[in-house]
Amino acid sequence: MTLTKNTTRQKLKGSEFPYLESYESDTWRKQKFFNEAIECYSKAGNEVDENFMQVVKKVWIDLNISCNTERVRNKKLGLLNPDYLLTMATDTCKCCGRIMWYGRVHNMVEGYAKPSLDRMNNKHGYRDDNVWIICKECNTKKSNSLAPHDLYRIAAEWDKEVSLREEQYKTYCEQNMTTLFNGE
């Protein structure tokens, strides 16, 4: 089942979402994420809302910047910022339009695409100014393409992202520099 931008979220086969029965580190990674999810769920009247989904995305980001030595190093150096990555965590893949599921892989809901942290320029590292979040399938196509027509839509979105990124990142840094340097 392929879900597109126009398809509403639905409970699909394999889903036991929202996983709030008890804290499990394999699902939530950190107690603070679990507590934040419960708080969001309660505030929304025991419903999953956008705030709850933001917590799910935070868990995904935390996992993805902790599983690779280069990403861990760049996070420590301030080059890979979880808050900035959260601003890029869209519900749909920019390249193919499929809805992405940010829940942990073993909790993958059938029909949703898996998000993937991709370097826009593979000669450069995993840094805020060089990564975007697209689905794993598009990331793989981008890496393993056999024919140019496989890449037209990906290339168009990739080019647009590179063009927008410099200005977006500059604006983000200007808005958050005082926070970063004041230790807040």
Residue, then its C-alpha position, 0 to 999 in steps of 0.5 A: m500500500t503506497l500512501t501519498k501526501n493526500t492520504t490521511r494517517q490511519k491505523l495500519k496492520g502492525s501498528e500498536f501505536p502509541y506505545l504508552e503502556s510502559y516505558e521501553s528503552d527500545t521504543w523511546r530510547k530515553q525516559k525523558f522522551f517517554n514522559e514528554a510523549i505521555e504529557c502530550y498525549s494527556k494534554a490532547g485528551n488521550e489523542v495523538d496530535e502534532n505535539f506527540m508526533q514531534v516527540v516521536k520524531k525527536v526519538w528518531i533523530d536521537l537514534n540517527i545522530s547516535c548510531n554513527t561515529e561521525r554523526v556523534r562527533n559532529k553533534k558534540l561539535g555543534l555541527l549536527n543539531p537535533d533541534y535543527l533536524l527536527t525542523m526538517a523532519t517532514d511528514t512526507c518525503k520531499c522526493c516521492g511524496r510518501i508519508m514517512w513513519y518516524g517510529r522505531v524500525h521494529n515498530m514500523v507501520e506497514g505502508y509508511a516510508k522509513p525516513s533516512l538522514d541523507r547527505m546532500n553532498n557525499k564529499h561533506g559530512y553529516r552537518d546541519d548545512n549538508v543533510w536532509i531527511i528523505c525516505k530510505e527508498c529515495n536515498t537508496k535510489k539516489s545512491n544506486s541509480l541505474a538510469p537518469h530518469d530514476l533521479y529526475r524528481i529526486a534531483a529537482e527536490w535535491d536542487k531546491e533543498v540545496s538552494l534553500r538551505e543556506e538561507q534557512y540555516k543562516t536564519y535559524c542560526e541568527q534566531n538561535m545564536t543567543t540561546l546557544f551562546n547563553g547556555e540556555 
